[in-house]
Amino acid sequence: MSPLKSIYHWLDARIGVGELVEKRLTGYLLPRSINAWYSLGSVLLVIFALQVITGILLLVYYVPDAEKAFKSVSSIMNDVPFGWLIRMCHAVGSNMMVAVLMLHMLSVLFMGSYKSPRELNWVTGFILFNLVLGISLTGYLLPWSQLSFWATTVATNSAGAIPVIGKYLVEFLRGGKLVGPPTLGRFFSVHVALLPLLIGAFIGGHLFLLERIGVSTPPFGLKETKNTWQGDRFRYDAHPGGIPFFPNYMLQDLTSILIYLAIFFCVVFFTPYIFFPPTAFVPADPYKTPAHIKPEWYFLANYQTLKVFPNELLGLLVQGVVMTFLALFPFIDRGRERHPFKRPLFLACFISGIILYIAMAIWGHYS
């Protein structure tokens, strides 16, 4: 008997690994018409795991001090063996995580997977999206470069447009009237301790809901049956005659993960500086404002929206209304139909929204 089989039998005799595999993996059925878009969730789990691992490795050498932060990052890039690789993986990974998460949410919208009974799946996913944006924003300041310093100044300034509490909110975020050492300390603690725990907790909740409610059937496939209650136990039978997650769909998950890793490492090794303008390699100087400071690409549309409206508060209100509408969309769109081509109004709004977002981002980049 091989060592792996011996370990498997040893664990099976003590904690019932075989039963766990049978019920939770091979016994977890998926619709036969399931497609590759459903594997983006697994890709995101891998991305988050890589971010945690590379983040922990960076913490070994990073110094969260305004006088030493930039030097420590430079040392990681130039002196620490393979430090450049770890930092590039972490920086590129944060951008890729936002991009894949956007694709995942767009696919959920397009296929109507947010509809009843999966409203909570959408809400937890939407909260995760905002937490990922938050962890990306807080990590942006940590290198303490000209780009990160002034981009954070612009981002926190936006909160000042909120009536009554705006001034106090800006001071709370910065730890003072201006971006400085207290801001770095606050962003570091939130980025390293608070947000990863919240993201991990909501991922757990999201997966729990996915396991209990089940994966939605693609609208292009077979008709979906409902989950039922039997006595005081919830019985999952959404996809009778479906395919088991393991090993059938796990192969699709692995394929999508490997495709992502291929793209990811191509960016890391060949074009990593696509996410780093020249000001990212200059230490922060509070007395010298660089020209044309722009936020990261995923905030460009928000940035341009604030510039379009003559009143910054109006721009914030418009963005708040849009985000609230998206968060509550499953409770607004209560129709049973999920096929996108049979919902012409939704399809028109969906395509128009994507075009508008891309147009605003491009406008923000070149404005």
C-alpha positions as CSV (number, residue, x, y, z in Angstrom):
1,M,0.0,0.0,0.0
2,S,1.3,3.4,-1.0
3,P,2.1,6.0,1.8
4,L,-0.8,8.3,0.5
5,K,-3.3,5.4,0.7
6,S,-2.1,4.6,4.2
7,I,-2.6,8.2,5.3
8,Y,-6.0,8.2,3.7
9,H,-7.1,5.0,5.5
10,W,-5.6,6.3,8.8
11,L,-7.7,9.5,8.5
12,D,-10.8,7.7,7.3
13,A,-10.7,5.4,10.4
14,R,-10.6,8.5,12.7
15,I,-12.6,11.3,11.1
16,G,-14.5,9.6,8.2
17,V,-12.7,11.2,5.3
18,G,-14.3,8.7,2.9
19,E,-17.8,9.7,3.9
20,L,-16.9,13.4,3.6
21,V,-15.6,12.8,0.0
22,E,-18.6,10.8,-0.9
23,K,-21.2,13.2,0.4
24,R,-19.6,16.6,-0.1
25,L,-17.6,16.0,-3.3
26,T,-18.9,13.1,-5.4
27,G,-22.4,13.5,-3.8
28,Y,-22.6,17.2,-4.6
29,L,-24.3,17.3,-8.0
30,L,-24.1,20.0,-10.6
31,P,-26.4,20.6,-13.6
32,R,-25.2,18.8,-16.8
33,S,-25.4,22.0,-18.8
34,I,-22.9,23.8,-16.4
35,N,-20.3,25.9,-18.3
36,A,-16.8,27.3,-17.7
37,W,-18.1,30.6,-16.3
38,Y,-19.1,28.8,-13.1
39,S,-15.4,28.0,-12.5
40,L,-14.4,31.7,-11.9
41,G,-15.3,31.2,-8.2
42,S,-12.6,28.6,-7.8
43,V,-10.2,30.8,-9.7
44,L,-10.9,33.6,-7.2
45,L,-10.2,31.2,-4.3
46,V,-6.8,30.4,-5.7
47,I,-6.1,34.2,-6.3
48,F,-7.0,35.0,-2.7
49,A,-4.8,32.2,-1.4
50,L,-1.9,33.5,-3.5
51,Q,-2.5,37.0,-2.2
52,V,-2.4,35.8,1.4
53,I,0.8,33.7,0.9
54,T,2.7,36.5,-1.0
55,G,1.4,39.1,1.5
56,I,2.8,37.1,4.5
57,L,6.1,36.8,2.7
58,L,6.2,40.5,2.1
59,L,5.5,41.2,5.7
60,V,8.8,39.6,6.6
61,Y,10.7,42.5,5.1
62,Y,8.2,45.3,4.8
63,V,8.5,48.1,7.4
64,P,5.2,50.1,8.0
65,D,7.0,53.3,8.8
66,A,6.8,56.5,6.8
67,E,10.6,56.9,6.9
68,K,11.4,53.3,6.0
69,A,8.4,52.0,4.0
70,F,9.7,53.0,0.5
71,K,13.3,51.8,1.3
72,S,12.0,48.5,2.6
73,V,10.0,48.0,-0.7
74,S,13.1,48.9,-2.7
75,S,15.1,46.4,-0.7
76,I,12.5,43.7,-1.4
77,M,12.7,44.4,-5.1
78,N,16.5,44.7,-5.3
79,D,18.2,42.9,-2.4
80,V,15.9,40.1,-1.1
81,P,16.3,36.9,-3.2
82,F,13.2,36.5,-5.4
83,G,11.7,39.5,-3.5
84,W,10.9,41.1,-6.9
85,L,8.9,38.0,-7.9
86,I,6.9,38.0,-4.6
87,R,6.1,41.7,-4.8
88,M,5.2,41.5,-8.5
89,C,2.9,38.5,-7.8
90,H,1.2,40.4,-5.0
91,A,0.8,43.7,-6.9
92,V,-0.3,42.1,-10.2
93,G,-2.5,39.6,-8.3
94,S,-4.5,42.4,-6.6
95,N,-5.4,43.8,-10.0
96,M,-6.2,40.4,-11.5
97,M,-8.4,39.6,-8.5
98,V,-10.5,42.7,-9.2
99,A,-10.7,41.8,-12.9
100,V,-11.7,38.2,-12.4
101,L,-14.2,39.2,-9.7
102,M,-15.8,41.7,-12.1
103,L,-16.1,38.9,-14.7
104,H,-17.6,36.6,-12.1
105,M,-20.3,39.1,-11.1
106,L,-21.1,40.0,-14.7
107,S,-21.6,36.3,-15.6
108,V,-23.9,35.9,-12.6
109,L,-25.9,38.9,-13.8
110,F,-26.0,37.8,-17.4
111,M,-27.3,34.3,-16.5
112,G,-29.7,35.5,-13.9
113,S,-28.1,33.4,-11.2
114,Y,-28.9,36.1,-8.6
115,K,-32.6,35.4,-8.7
116,S,-34.6,33.6,-6.1
117,P,-33.6,31.6,-4.1
118,R,-30.0,32.9,-4.4
119,E,-30.5,36.5,-3.3
120,L,-28.1,36.0,-0.3
121,N,-25.5,34.6,-2.6
122,W,-25.5,37.8,-4.6
123,V,-25.5,40.0,-1.5
124,T,-22.5,38.2,0.1
125,G,-20.7,38.3,-3.3
126,F,-21.4,42.0,-3.6
127,I,-20.1,42.7,-0.1
128,L,-17.0,40.7,-1.1
129,F,-16.5,42.8,-4.2
130,N,-16.5,46.0,-2.0
131,L,-14.1,44.4,0.5
132,V,-11.7,43.5,-2.3
133,L,-11.8,47.1,-3.6
134,G,-11.2,48.2,0.0
135,I,-8.2,45.9,0.5
136,S,-6.8,47.0,-2.9
137,L,-7.1,50.7,-1.9
138,T,-5.5,50.3,1.5
139,G,-2.6,48.3,0.0
140,Y,-2.1,51.0,-2.6
141,L,-0.6,53.4,0.0
142,L,1.8,50.9,1.7
143,P,4.8,51.4,-0.8
144,W,4.7,55.1,0.3
145,S,5.6,56.3,-3.2
146,Q,4.6,59.5,-4.9
147,L,1.8,57.6,-6.7
148,S,0.4,55.9,-3.6
149,F,0.7,59.0,-1.4
150,W,-1.1,61.4,-3.8
151,A,-3.6,58.9,-5.0
152,T,-4.6,58.3,-1.4
153,T,-4.8,62.0,-0.8
154,V,-7.3,62.3,-3.7
155,A,-9.3,59.3,-2.7
156,T,-9.7,60.4,0.9
157,N,-10.5,64.0,-0.2
158,S,-13.7,62.6,-1.8
159,A,-15.1,61.8,1.6
160,G,-15.0,65.5,2.5
161,A,-17.9,66.2,0.2
162,I,-20.3,64.4,2.5
163,P,-22.3,67.0,4.4
164,V,-21.8,67.5,8.2
165,I,-19.6,64.5,8.8
166,G,-17.3,64.8,5.7
167,K,-14.5,66.8,7.5
168,Y,-14.4,64.4,10.4
169,L,-14.6,61.3,8.2
170,V,-11.5,62.5,6.3
171,E,-9.6,63.1,9.5
172,F,-10.7,59.7,10.7
173,L,-9.4,58.0,7.6
174,R,-6.1,59.8,7.6
175,G,-5.5,60.0,11.3
176,G,-5.0,63.7,10.9
177,K,-5.8,66.6,8.6
178,L,-3.3,65.4,6.0
179,V,-2.0,62.1,4.7
180,G,1.0,61.2,6.8
181,P,2.5,58.5,9.1
182,P,-0.7,57.9,11.0
183,T,-2.5,57.2,7.7
184,L,0.1,54.6,6.8
185,G,-0.4,52.9,10.2
186,R,-4.2,52.9,9.8
187,F,-4.1,51.6,6.2
188,F,-1.5,49.0,7.1
189,S,-3.5,47.6,10.0
190,V,-6.8,47.5,8.0
191,H,-5.0,45.9,5.0
192,V,-3.2,43.3,7.0
193,A,-5.5,42.4,9.8
194,L,-9.1,43.5,9.4
195,L,-10.0,43.1,5.7
196,P,-8.4,39.7,5.2
197,L,-10.4,38.4,8.1
198,L,-13.6,39.9,6.8
199,I,-13.0,38.6,3.3
200,G,-12.3,35.1,4.7
201,A,-15.5,35.2,6.8
202,F,-17.6,36.3,3.8
203,I,-16.0,33.7,1.5
204,G,-17.0,31.1,4.1
205,G,-20.6,32.4,4.2
206,H,-20.7,32.5,0.4
207,L,-19.6,28.9,0.1
208,F,-22.0,27.8,2.8
209,L,-24.9,29.4,0.9
210,L,-23.6,27.8,-2.3
211,E,-23.6,24.3,-0.7
212,R,-27.0,24.7,0.9
213,I,-28.9,26.3,-1.9
214,G,-27.0,24.7,-4.8
215,V,-25.5,26.0,-8.1
216,S,-28.0,27.6,-10.5
217,T,-28.7,25.8,-13.7
218,P,-27.5,27.9,-16.7
219,P,-30.5,29.5,-18.4
220,F,-29.5,27.9,-21.7
221,G,-29.8,24.4,-20.1
222,L,-32.4,22.2,-18.5
223,K,-35.2,23.3,-16.2
224,E,-34.1,23.7,-12.6
225,T,-35.9,21.8,-9.9
226,K,-36.4,23.4,-6.4
227,N,-34.8,22.6,-3.1
228,T,-37.2,21.2,-0.6
229,W,-37.7,20.9,3.1
230,Q,-38.3,17.4,4.5
231,G,-39.4,17.5,8.1
232,D,-36.8,19.6,10.0
233,R,-34.0,18.8,7.5
234,F,-33.0,20.6,4.4
235,R,-32.8,18.2,1.5
236,Y,-30.7,19.2,-1.5
237,D,-32.1,17.8,-4.7
238,A,-31.7,20.7,-7.2
239,H,-30.0,18.6,-9.9
240,P,-31.1,15.0,-9.9
241,G,-29.2,13.1,-12.5
242,G,-26.5,15.8,-12.6
243,I,-22.8,15.4,-12.7
244,P,-20.7,15.1,-9.5
245,F,-18.4,18.0,-8.6
246,F,-15.6,15.5,-8.1
247,P,-14.0,14.5,-10.3
248,N,-16.2,15.7,-13.3
249,Y,-16.3,19.5,-12.8
250,M,-13.1,19.7,-10.8
251,L,-11.3,19.1,-14.1
252,Q,-13.0,22.2,-15.5
253,D,-12.0,24.1,-12.3
254,L,-8.4,23.0,-12.7
255,T,-8.4,24.0,-16.4
256,S,-9.7,27.5,-15.6
257,I,-7.2,27.9,-12.8
258,L,-4.3,26.8,-15.0
259,I,-5.4,29.2,-17.8
260,Y,-5.5,32.0,-15.2
261,L,-2.1,31.1,-13.9
262,A,-0.7,31.1,-17.4
263,I,-2.0,34.6,-18.1
264,F,-1.0,35.8,-14.6
265,F,2.6,34.7,-15.0
266,C,2.8,36.1,-18.5
267,V,1.9,39.5,-17.0
268,V,4.3,39.0,-14.0
269,F,7.3,38.1,-16.2
270,F,6.7,40.1,-19.4
271,T,4.6,43.2,-18.7
272,P,4.5,43.7,-14.8
273,Y,4.9,47.5,-15.1
274,I,1.6,47.8,-16.9
275,F,0.2,48.6,-13.4
276,F,3.1,50.8,-12.4
277,P,3.4,54.4,-13.8
278,P,6.8,56.2,-13.2
279,T,5.6,57.9,-10.0
280,A,5.3,54.4,-8.4
281,F,9.2,54.3,-8.2
282,V,9.7,57.7,-6.6
283,P,9.5,58.1,-2.8
284,A,6.6,60.1,-1.4
285,D,7.1,63.9,-1.2
286,P,4.3,65.8,0.5
287,Y,5.6,69.1,-0.8
288,K,5.6,68.1,-4.5
289,T,2.4,67.3,-6.3
290,P,3.0,65.2,-9.4
291,A,1.0,66.0,-12.6
292,H,-1.8,63.8,-13.7
293,I,-2.2,61.6,-10.6
294,K,-4.7,58.9,-11.4
295,P,-6.2,56.1,-9.3
296,E,-6.0,52.4,-10.2
297,W,-7.9,51.3,-13.3
298,Y,-10.8,49.9,-11.4
299,F,-11.4,53.3,-9.8
300,L,-11.1,55.4,-13.0
301,A,-14.8,55.3,-13.7
302,N,-15.6,56.5,-10.2
303,Y,-12.9,59.2,-10.5
304,Q,-14.3,60.5,-13.8
305,T,-17.8,60.5,-12.4
306,L,-16.8,62.9,-9.7
307,K,-15.2,65.2,-12.3
308,V,-18.3,65.1,-14.6
309,F,-20.6,66.5,-12.0
310,P,-20.1,70.2,-11.0
311,N,-20.8,69.3,-7.4
312,E,-18.6,66.5,-5.9
313,L,-21.4,65.6,-3.5
314,L,-23.8,65.0,-6.4
315,G,-21.2,62.6,-8.0
316,L,-20.9,60.7,-4.7
317,L,-24.7,60.5,-4.5
318,V,-25.0,59.1,-8.0
319,Q,-22.4,56.4,-7.3
320,G,-24.1,55.6,-4.0
321,V,-27.5,55.2,-5.7
322,V,-25.9,52.9,-8.4
323,M,-24.1,50.7,-5.8
324,T,-27.3,50.4,-3.7
325,F,-29.3,49.5,-6.7
326,L,-26.8,46.8,-7.7
327,A,-26.7,45.4,-4.1
328,L,-30.5,45.1,-4.0
329,F,-31.0,44.1,-7.6
330,P,-32.2,40.5,-6.8
331,F,-35.0,42.0,-4.7
332,I,-35.9,44.5,-7.5
333,D,-35.8,42.0,-10.4
334,R,-38.3,39.4,-9.2
335,G,-39.2,37.9,-12.5
336,R,-38.8,34.2,-13.0
337,E,-37.3,34.4,-16.5
338,R,-33.5,34.0,-16.4
339,H,-32.6,33.7,-20.1
340,P,-30.9,37.0,-21.1
341,F,-32.2,37.0,-24.6
342,K,-35.8,36.8,-23.3
343,R,-35.2,39.9,-21.1
344,P,-34.6,42.6,-23.7
345,L,-34.8,45.5,-21.2
346,F,-32.3,43.8,-18.9
347,L,-30.0,42.9,-21.8
348,A,-30.0,46.5,-23.1
349,C,-29.2,47.9,-19.6
350,F,-26.5,45.2,-19.1
351,I,-24.7,46.1,-22.3
352,S,-25.2,49.8,-21.9
353,G,-23.8,49.6,-18.3
354,I,-20.7,47.8,-19.4
355,I,-20.1,50.3,-22.3
356,L,-20.7,53.3,-20.0
357,Y,-18.3,51.9,-17.4
358,I,-15.5,51.3,-19.9
359,A,-16.1,54.7,-21.6
360,M,-15.9,56.5,-18.2
361,A,-12.7,54.6,-17.3
362,I,-11.0,55.4,-20.6
363,W,-12.2,59.1,-20.3
364,G,-10.8,59.1,-16.7
365,H,-7.5,57.7,-17.9
366,Y,-7.0,60.3,-20.7
367,S,-8.6,63.3,-19.1
